[in-house]
């Protein structure tokens, strides 16, 4: 384990990996929130009377995804710092 840590510090791959991880987390969150929005709009179009419940569930799900993505980005950036 110590050898891997030394190699990552010498090669500078730790910062590259953490930046790549943060980018992947942000992109995945954007895709997830986009899918939630799209399917919510389809559901509202099929059942307009349930629009309030669908909208509430969509906002809660998007907030949870956003929170997890923010946590992942912070962890990645902290792991890359020295």
Jmol script that loads the backbone (N, CA, C; Angstrom):
load data "model"
ATOM      1  N   UNK A   1       0.826  -1.189   0.000  1.00  0.00           N
ATOM      2  CA  UNK A   1       0.000   0.000   0.000  1.00  0.00           C
ATOM      3  C   UNK A   1       0.870   1.253   0.000  1.00  0.00           C
ATOM      4  N   UNK A   2       1.955   1.217   0.734  1.00  0.00           N
ATOM      5  CA  UNK A   2       2.838   2.380   0.801  1.00  0.00           C
ATOM      6  C   UNK A   2       3.498   2.636  -0.554  1.00  0.00           C
ATOM      7  N   UNK A   3       3.833   1.574  -1.263  1.00  0.00           N
ATOM      8  CA  UNK A   3       4.445   1.729  -2.578  1.00  0.00           C
ATOM      9  C   UNK A   3       3.482   2.417  -3.543  1.00  0.00           C
ATOM     10  N   UNK A   4       2.197   2.042  -3.478  1.00  0.00           N
ATOM     11  CA  UNK A   4       1.204   2.674  -4.336  1.00  0.00           C
ATOM     12  C   UNK A   4       1.061   4.156  -4.007  1.00  0.00           C
ATOM     13  N   UNK A   5       1.084   4.495  -2.742  1.00  0.00           N
ATOM     14  CA  UNK A   5       0.983   5.899  -2.338  1.00  0.00           C
ATOM     15  C   UNK A   5       2.164   6.695  -2.845  1.00  0.00           C
ATOM     16  N   UNK A   6       3.364   6.138  -2.742  1.00  0.00           N
ATOM     17  CA  UNK A   6       4.571   6.820  -3.227  1.00  0.00           C
ATOM     18  C   UNK A   6       4.510   7.003  -4.732  1.00  0.00           C
ATOM     19  N   UNK A   7       4.082   5.979  -5.454  1.00  0.00           N
ATOM     20  CA  UNK A   7       4.001   6.077  -6.907  1.00  0.00           C
ATOM     21  C   UNK A   7       2.986   7.130  -7.341  1.00  0.00           C
ATOM     22  N   UNK A   8       1.841   7.207  -6.652  1.00  0.00           N
ATOM     23  CA  UNK A   8       0.834   8.201  -7.009  1.00  0.00           C
ATOM     24  C   UNK A   8       1.328   9.616  -6.737  1.00  0.00           C
ATOM     25  N   UNK A   9       2.082   9.803  -5.665  1.00  0.00           N
ATOM     26  CA  UNK A   9       2.592  11.125  -5.351  1.00  0.00           C
ATOM     27  C   UNK A   9       3.691  11.543  -6.315  1.00  0.00           C
ATOM     28  N   UNK A  10       4.554  10.606  -6.686  1.00  0.00           N
ATOM     29  CA  UNK A  10       5.661  10.924  -7.586  1.00  0.00           C
ATOM     30  C   UNK A  10       5.139  11.226  -8.986  1.00  0.00           C
ATOM     31  N   UNK A  11       4.237  10.414  -9.470  1.00  0.00           N
ATOM     32  CA  UNK A  11       3.746  10.580 -10.831  1.00  0.00           C
ATOM     33  C   UNK A  11       2.694  11.683 -10.942  1.00  0.00           C
ATOM     34  N   UNK A  12       2.140  12.116  -9.837  1.00  0.00           N
ATOM     35  CA  UNK A  12       1.104  13.144  -9.874  1.00  0.00           C
ATOM     36  C   UNK A  12      -0.233  12.617 -10.350  1.00  0.00           C
ATOM     37  N   UNK A  13      -0.396  11.314 -10.296  1.00  0.00           N
ATOM     38  CA  UNK A  13      -1.636  10.717 -10.777  1.00  0.00           C
ATOM     39  C   UNK A  13      -2.763  10.839  -9.756  1.00  0.00           C
ATOM     40  N   UNK A  14      -2.433  11.126  -8.514  1.00  0.00           N
ATOM     41  CA  UNK A  14      -3.460  11.274  -7.489  1.00  0.00           C
ATOM     42  C   UNK A  14      -4.386  12.438  -7.784  1.00  0.00           C
ATOM     43  N   UNK A  15      -3.822  13.564  -8.178  1.00  0.00           N
ATOM     44  CA  UNK A  15      -4.642  14.733  -8.498  1.00  0.00           C
ATOM     45  C   UNK A  15      -5.446  14.513  -9.769  1.00  0.00           C
ATOM     46  N   UNK A  16      -4.834  13.857 -10.738  1.00  0.00           N
ATOM     47  CA  UNK A  16      -5.552  13.559 -11.974  1.00  0.00           C
ATOM     48  C   UNK A  16      -6.721  12.622 -11.693  1.00  0.00           C
ATOM     49  N   UNK A  17      -6.490  11.617 -10.874  1.00  0.00           N
ATOM     50  CA  UNK A  17      -7.551  10.668 -10.531  1.00  0.00           C
ATOM     51  C   UNK A  17      -8.670  11.318  -9.753  1.00  0.00           C
ATOM     52  N   UNK A  18      -8.313  12.210  -8.833  1.00  0.00           N
ATOM     53  CA  UNK A  18      -9.363  12.868  -8.056  1.00  0.00           C
ATOM     54  C   UNK A  18     -10.175  13.820  -8.925  1.00  0.00           C
ATOM     55  N   UNK A  19      -9.543  14.509  -9.847  1.00  0.00           N
ATOM     56  CA  UNK A  19     -10.273  15.393 -10.756  1.00  0.00           C
ATOM     57  C   UNK A  19     -11.179  14.589 -11.683  1.00  0.00           C
ATOM     58  N   UNK A  20     -10.685  13.453 -12.142  1.00  0.00           N
ATOM     59  CA  UNK A  20     -11.487  12.590 -13.004  1.00  0.00           C
ATOM     60  C   UNK A  20     -12.673  12.020 -12.234  1.00  0.00           C
ATOM     61  N   UNK A  21     -12.453  11.632 -10.985  1.00  0.00           N
ATOM     62  CA  UNK A  21     -13.556  11.118 -10.164  1.00  0.00           C
ATOM     63  C   UNK A  21     -14.612  12.172  -9.910  1.00  0.00           C
ATOM     64  N   UNK A  22     -14.192  13.400  -9.653  1.00  0.00           N
ATOM     65  CA  UNK A  22     -15.145  14.492  -9.428  1.00  0.00           C
ATOM     66  C   UNK A  22     -15.950  14.769 -10.696  1.00  0.00           C
ATOM     67  N   UNK A  23     -15.287  14.723 -11.836  1.00  0.00           N
ATOM     68  CA  UNK A  23     -15.984  14.961 -13.101  1.00  0.00           C
ATOM     69  C   UNK A  23     -16.999  13.860 -13.391  1.00  0.00           C
ATOM     70  N   UNK A  24     -16.625  12.628 -13.131  1.00  0.00           N
ATOM     71  CA  UNK A  24     -17.551  11.515 -13.359  1.00  0.00           C
ATOM     72  C   UNK A  24     -18.754  11.618 -12.429  1.00  0.00           C
ATOM     73  N   UNK A  25     -18.519  12.000 -11.177  1.00  0.00           N
ATOM     74  CA  UNK A  25     -19.634  12.157 -10.231  1.00  0.00           C
ATOM     75  C   UNK A  25     -20.586  13.252 -10.692  1.00  0.00           C
ATOM     76  N   UNK A  26     -20.053  14.364 -11.178  1.00  0.00           N
ATOM     77  CA  UNK A  26     -20.907  15.460 -11.637  1.00  0.00           C
ATOM     78  C   UNK A  26     -21.689  15.072 -12.885  1.00  0.00           C
ATOM     79  N   UNK A  27     -21.045  14.382 -13.809  1.00  0.00           N
ATOM     80  CA  UNK A  27     -21.726  13.959 -15.032  1.00  0.00           C
ATOM     81  C   UNK A  27     -22.811  12.936 -14.725  1.00  0.00           C
ATOM     82  N   UNK A  28     -22.517  11.994 -13.834  1.00  0.00           N
ATOM     83  CA  UNK A  28     -23.507  10.983 -13.474  1.00  0.00           C
ATOM     84  C   UNK A  28     -24.719  11.620 -12.798  1.00  0.00           C
ATOM     85  N   UNK A  29     -24.480  12.614 -11.949  1.00  0.00           N
ATOM     86  CA  UNK A  29     -25.595  13.302 -11.293  1.00  0.00           C
ATOM     87  C   UNK A  29     -26.437  14.051 -12.320  1.00  0.00           C
ATOM     88  N   UNK A  30     -25.798  14.687 -13.282  1.00  0.00           N
ATOM     89  CA  UNK A  30     -26.535  15.408 -14.313  1.00  0.00           C
ATOM     90  C   UNK A  30     -27.397  14.462 -15.141  1.00  0.00           C
ATOM     91  N   UNK A  31     -26.856  13.309 -15.469  1.00  0.00           N
ATOM     92  CA  UNK A  31     -27.625  12.313 -16.227  1.00  0.00           C
ATOM     93  C   UNK A  31     -28.806  11.817 -15.394  1.00  0.00           C
ATOM     94  N   UNK A  32     -28.566  11.542 -14.119  1.00  0.00           N
ATOM     95  CA  UNK A  32     -29.635  11.058 -13.255  1.00  0.00           C
ATOM     96  C   UNK A  32     -30.754  12.065 -13.089  1.00  0.00           C
ATOM     97  N   UNK A  33     -30.409  13.319 -12.860  1.00  0.00           N
ATOM     98  CA  UNK A  33     -31.431  14.348 -12.686  1.00  0.00           C
ATOM     99  C   UNK A  33     -32.176  14.581 -14.006  1.00  0.00           C
ATOM    100  N   UNK A  34     -31.476  14.493 -15.116  1.00  0.00           N
ATOM    101  CA  UNK A  34     -32.128  14.628 -16.414  1.00  0.00           C
ATOM    102  C   UNK A  34     -33.139  13.517 -16.669  1.00  0.00           C
ATOM    103  N   UNK A  35     -32.770  12.302 -16.296  1.00  0.00           N
ATOM    104  CA  UNK A  35     -33.701  11.176 -16.464  1.00  0.00           C
ATOM    105  C   UNK A  35     -34.903  11.324 -15.552  1.00  0.00           C
ATOM    106  N   UNK A  36     -34.678  11.799 -14.328  1.00  0.00           N
ATOM    107  CA  UNK A  36     -35.799  12.007 -13.410  1.00  0.00           C
ATOM    108  C   UNK A  36     -36.761  13.042 -13.987  1.00  0.00           C
ATOM    109  N   UNK A  37     -36.217  14.146 -14.483  1.00  0.00           N
ATOM    110  CA  UNK A  37     -37.066  15.184 -15.053  1.00  0.00           C
ATOM    111  C   UNK A  37     -37.852  14.692 -16.257  1.00  0.00           C
ATOM    112  N   UNK A  38     -37.199  13.950 -17.123  1.00  0.00           N
ATOM    113  CA  UNK A  38     -37.866  13.439 -18.320  1.00  0.00           C
ATOM    114  C   UNK A  38     -38.986  12.470 -17.997  1.00  0.00           C
ATOM    115  N   UNK A  39     -38.710  11.534 -17.107  1.00  0.00           N
ATOM    116  CA  UNK A  39     -39.743  10.562 -16.761  1.00  0.00           C
ATOM    117  C   UNK A  39     -40.866  11.209 -15.958  1.00  0.00           C
ATOM    118  N   UNK A  40     -40.547  12.222 -15.170  1.00  0.00           N
ATOM    119  CA  UNK A  40     -41.601  12.926 -14.435  1.00  0.00           C
ATOM    120  C   UNK A  40     -42.520  13.660 -15.405  1.00  0.00           C
ATOM    121  N   UNK A  41     -41.963  14.267 -16.429  1.00  0.00           N
ATOM    122  CA  UNK A  41     -42.799  14.961 -17.411  1.00  0.00           C
ATOM    123  C   UNK A  41     -43.687  13.978 -18.174  1.00  0.00           C
ATOM    124  N   UNK A  42     -43.144  12.800 -18.489  1.00  0.00           N
ATOM    125  CA  UNK A  42     -43.959  11.773 -19.143  1.00  0.00           C
ATOM    126  C   UNK A  42     -45.087  11.312 -18.230  1.00  0.00           C
ATOM    127  N   UNK A  43     -44.775  11.140 -16.945  1.00  0.00           N
ATOM    128  CA  UNK A  43     -45.794  10.696 -15.992  1.00  0.00           C
ATOM    129  C   UNK A  43     -46.879  11.751 -15.822  1.00  0.00           C
ATOM    130  N   UNK A  44     -46.493  13.013 -15.789  1.00  0.00           N
ATOM    131  CA  UNK A  44     -47.485  14.090 -15.659  1.00  0.00           C
ATOM    132  C   UNK A  44     -48.350  14.170 -16.915  1.00  0.00           C
ATOM    133  N   UNK A  45     -47.740  13.917 -18.075  1.00  0.00           N
ATOM    134  CA  UNK A  45     -48.518  13.938 -19.315  1.00  0.00           C
ATOM    135  C   UNK A  45     -49.536  12.798 -19.341  1.00  0.00           C
ATOM    136  N   UNK A  46     -49.200  11.660 -18.743  1.00  0.00           N
ATOM    137  CA  UNK A  46     -50.123  10.526 -18.719  1.00  0.00           C
ATOM    138  C   UNK A  46     -51.205  10.680 -17.654  1.00  0.00           C
ATOM    139  N   UNK A  47     -50.837  11.263 -16.512  1.00  0.00           N
ATOM    140  CA  UNK A  47     -51.794  11.451 -15.424  1.00  0.00           C
ATOM    141  C   UNK A  47     -51.688  12.870 -14.881  1.00  0.00           C
ATOM    142  N   UNK A  48     -52.326  13.810 -15.517  1.00  0.00           N
ATOM    143  CA  UNK A  48     -52.212  15.207 -15.077  1.00  0.00           C
ATOM    144  C   UNK A  48     -52.736  15.448 -13.666  1.00  0.00           C
ATOM    145  N   UNK A  49     -53.669  14.624 -13.210  1.00  0.00           N
ATOM    146  CA  UNK A  49     -54.221  14.831 -11.871  1.00  0.00           C
ATOM    147  C   UNK A  49     -53.232  14.478 -10.771  1.00  0.00           C
ATOM    148  N   UNK A  50     -52.183  13.735 -11.088  1.00  0.00           N
ATOM    149  CA  UNK A  50     -51.169  13.360 -10.096  1.00  0.00           C
ATOM    150  C   UNK A  50     -49.924  14.242 -10.187  1.00  0.00           C
ATOM    151  N   UNK A  51     -50.045  15.394 -10.828  1.00  0.00           N
ATOM    152  CA  UNK A  51     -48.878  16.248 -11.075  1.00  0.00           C
ATOM    153  C   UNK A  51     -48.215  16.704  -9.784  1.00  0.00           C
ATOM    154  N   UNK A  52     -48.990  17.030  -8.779  1.00  0.00           N
ATOM    155  CA  UNK A  52     -48.411  17.513  -7.521  1.00  0.00           C
ATOM    156  C   UNK A  52     -47.561  16.456  -6.830  1.00  0.00           C
ATOM    157  N   UNK A  53     -48.075  15.228  -6.754  1.00  0.00           N
ATOM    158  CA  UNK A  53     -47.318  14.147  -6.120  1.00  0.00           C
ATOM    159  C   UNK A  53     -46.063  13.806  -6.915  1.00  0.00           C
ATOM    160  N   UNK A  54     -46.205  13.777  -8.219  1.00  0.00           N
ATOM    161  CA  UNK A  54     -45.055  13.445  -9.075  1.00  0.00           C
ATOM    162  C   UNK A  54     -43.985  14.516  -8.941  1.00  0.00           C
ATOM    163  N   UNK A  55     -44.388  15.780  -8.938  1.00  0.00           N
ATOM    164  CA  UNK A  55     -43.433  16.885  -8.823  1.00  0.00           C
ATOM    165  C   UNK A  55     -42.704  16.835  -7.482  1.00  0.00           C
ATOM    166  N   UNK A  56     -43.440  16.550  -6.411  1.00  0.00           N
ATOM    167  CA  UNK A  56     -42.816  16.456  -5.084  1.00  0.00           C
ATOM    168  C   UNK A  56     -41.778  15.342  -5.043  1.00  0.00           C
ATOM    169  N   UNK A  57     -42.150  14.181  -5.559  1.00  0.00           N
ATOM    170  CA  UNK A  57     -41.208  13.057  -5.573  1.00  0.00           C
ATOM    171  C   UNK A  57     -40.000  13.348  -6.455  1.00  0.00           C
ATOM    172  N   UNK A  58     -40.219  14.061  -7.560  1.00  0.00           N
ATOM    173  CA  UNK A  58     -39.115  14.415  -8.449  1.00  0.00           C
ATOM    174  C   UNK A  58     -38.130  15.345  -7.745  1.00  0.00           C
ATOM    175  N   UNK A  59     -38.640  16.336  -7.028  1.00  0.00           N
ATOM    176  CA  UNK A  59     -37.762  17.286  -6.352  1.00  0.00           C
ATOM    177  C   UNK A  59     -36.977  16.604  -5.234  1.00  0.00           C
ATOM    178  N   UNK A  60     -37.622  15.721  -4.491  1.00  0.00           N
ATOM    179  CA  UNK A  60     -36.924  14.997  -3.420  1.00  0.00           C
ATOM    180  C   UNK A  60     -35.828  14.115  -3.995  1.00  0.00           C
ATOM    181  N   UNK A  61     -36.143  13.394  -5.070  1.00  0.00           N
ATOM    182  CA  UNK A  61     -35.138  12.520  -5.693  1.00  0.00           C
ATOM    183  C   UNK A  61     -33.974  13.318  -6.254  1.00  0.00           C
ATOM    184  N   UNK A  62     -34.261  14.437  -6.896  1.00  0.00           N
ATOM    185  CA  UNK A  62     -33.194  15.266  -7.447  1.00  0.00           C
ATOM    186  C   UNK A  62     -32.310  15.838  -6.347  1.00  0.00           C
ATOM    187  N   UNK A  63     -32.914  16.219  -5.235  1.00  0.00           N
ATOM    188  CA  UNK A  63     -32.126  16.748  -4.116  1.00  0.00           C
ATOM    189  C   UNK A  63     -31.220  15.675  -3.523  1.00  0.00           C
ATOM    190  N   UNK A  64     -31.720  14.453  -3.412  1.00  0.00           N
ATOM    191  CA  UNK A  64     -30.889  13.367  -2.894  1.00  0.00           C
ATOM    192  C   UNK A  64     -29.727  13.058  -3.829  1.00  0.00           C
ATOM    193  N   UNK A  65     -29.982  13.050  -5.115  1.00  0.00           N
ATOM    194  CA  UNK A  65     -28.909  12.818  -6.084  1.00  0.00           C
ATOM    195  C   UNK A  65     -27.881  13.941  -6.019  1.00  0.00           C
ATOM    196  N   UNK A  66     -28.367  15.155  -5.906  1.00  0.00           N
ATOM    197  CA  UNK A  66     -27.460  16.312  -5.830  1.00  0.00           C
ATOM    198  C   UNK A  66     -26.577  16.235  -4.580  1.00  0.00           C
ATOM    199  N   UNK A  67     -27.162  15.801  -3.469  1.00  0.00           N
ATOM    200  CA  UNK A  67     -26.394  15.666  -2.233  1.00  0.00           C
ATOM    201  C   UNK A  67     -25.314  14.601  -2.341  1.00  0.00           C
ATOM    202  N   UNK A  68     -25.652  13.480  -2.923  1.00  0.00           N
ATOM    203  CA  UNK A  68     -24.667  12.404  -3.094  1.00  0.00           C
ATOM    204  C   UNK A  68     -23.554  12.850  -4.041  1.00  0.00           C
ATOM    205  N   UNK A  69     -23.915  13.555  -5.094  1.00  0.00           N
ATOM    206  CA  UNK A  69     -22.905  14.038  -6.043  1.00  0.00           C
ATOM    207  C   UNK A  69     -21.975  15.049  -5.386  1.00  0.00           C
ATOM    208  N   UNK A  70     -22.532  15.944  -4.590  1.00  0.00           N
ATOM    209  CA  UNK A  70     -21.699  16.918  -3.888  1.00  0.00           C
ATOM    210  C   UNK A  70     -20.743  16.225  -2.927  1.00  0.00           C
ATOM    211  N   UNK A  71     -21.251  15.227  -2.211  1.00  0.00           N
ATOM    212  CA  UNK A  71     -20.405  14.462  -1.292  1.00  0.00           C
ATOM    213  C   UNK A  71     -19.281  13.763  -2.064  1.00  0.00           C
ATOM    214  N   UNK A  72     -19.605  13.166  -3.213  1.00  0.00           N
ATOM    215  CA  UNK A  72     -18.588  12.471  -4.019  1.00  0.00           C
ATOM    216  C   UNK A  72     -17.525  13.430  -4.532  1.00  0.00           C
ATOM    217  N   UNK A  73     -17.946  14.606  -4.972  1.00  0.00           N
ATOM    218  CA  UNK A  73     -16.978  15.597  -5.464  1.00  0.00           C
ATOM    219  C   UNK A  73     -16.068  16.060  -4.344  1.00  0.00           C
ATOM    220  N   UNK A  74     -16.612  16.310  -3.161  1.00  0.00           N
ATOM    221  CA  UNK A  74     -15.791  16.747  -2.031  1.00  0.00           C
ATOM    222  C   UNK A  74     -14.802  15.662  -1.635  1.00  0.00           C
ATOM    223  N   UNK A  75     -15.248  14.421  -1.586  1.00  0.00           N
ATOM    224  CA  UNK A  75     -14.345  13.311  -1.238  1.00  0.00           C
ATOM    225  C   UNK A  75     -13.234  13.192  -2.266  1.00  0.00           C
ATOM    226  N   UNK A  76     -13.578  13.294  -3.550  1.00  0.00           N
ATOM    227  CA  UNK A  76     -12.554  13.194  -4.599  1.00  0.00           C
ATOM    228  C   UNK A  76     -11.530  14.329  -4.481  1.00  0.00           C
ATOM    229  N   UNK A  77     -12.007  15.534  -4.246  1.00  0.00           N
ATOM    230  CA  UNK A  77     -11.077  16.660  -4.158  1.00  0.00           C
ATOM    231  C   UNK A  77     -10.212  16.580  -2.885  1.00  0.00           C
ATOM    232  N   UNK A  78     -10.784  16.067  -1.806  1.00  0.00           N
ATOM    233  CA  UNK A  78      -9.987  15.909  -0.581  1.00  0.00           C
ATOM    234  C   UNK A  78      -8.946  14.806  -0.746  1.00  0.00           C
ATOM    235  N   UNK A  79      -9.294  13.762  -1.474  1.00  0.00           N
ATOM    236  CA  UNK A  79      -8.355  12.665  -1.680  1.00  0.00           C
ATOM    237  C   UNK A  79      -7.183  13.089  -2.565  1.00  0.00           C
ATOM    238  N   UNK A  80      -7.423  14.034  -3.467  1.00  0.00           N
ATOM    239  CA  UNK A  80      -6.367  14.488  -4.376  1.00  0.00           C
ATOM    240  C   UNK A  80      -5.439  15.525  -3.757  1.00  0.00           C
ATOM    241  N   UNK A  81      -5.886  16.196  -2.718  1.00  0.00           N
ATOM    242  CA  UNK A  81      -5.039  17.227  -2.078  1.00  0.00           C
ATOM    243  C   UNK A  81      -3.919  16.613  -1.261  1.00  0.00           C
ATOM    244  N   UNK A  82      -2.907  17.386  -1.053  1.00  0.00           N
ATOM    245  CA  UNK A  82      -1.768  16.868  -0.272  1.00  0.00           C
ATOM    246  C   UNK A  82      -1.671  17.569   1.049  1.00  0.00           C
TER     247      UNK A  82
END
end "model"
wireframe off; spacefill off
backbone 0.3
color backbone group
